Amino acid sequence: MRIDAMESKKAVPDAQTLALLALAWLMADGPRAERFLALTGLSPAMLRTAIGNPAVLAAVLDHLASHEPDLLACADAIACTPAALVDARARLTA
């Protein structure tokens, strides 16, 4: 591989990092955050306590994957592809 090709290739963050970035994006928007909490049954306190739990992080990505407009918007906001978010969900549950 050429050096210039290696420099232009972005490293994909690990699954947990992508999920945390997605969660931060989700929670930064009031209506999206309220919808996420209502649909998952999580409270802000529960979320804070379980933030490192792979199942909870996978639930964040499941939530985004179930609503394509949010999946696309999140991927754009955190500079990754929608496929990377879906793949991160699979890696968290493997």
PEWO-V306612 format. One record per run of one state. SS is the DSSP state (alpha for helix, beta for strand, coil for the rest). FROM is the first residue (numbers start at 0). TO is the last residue. If there is no record, write none. Layout:
SS&FROM&TO, SS&FROM&TO
This chain:
coil&0&1, alpha&2&7, coil&8&13, alpha&14&26, coil&27&28, alpha&29&39, coil&40&42, alpha&43&48, coil&49&52, alpha&53&64, coil&65&66, alpha&67&76, coil&77&80, alpha&81&92, coil&93&93
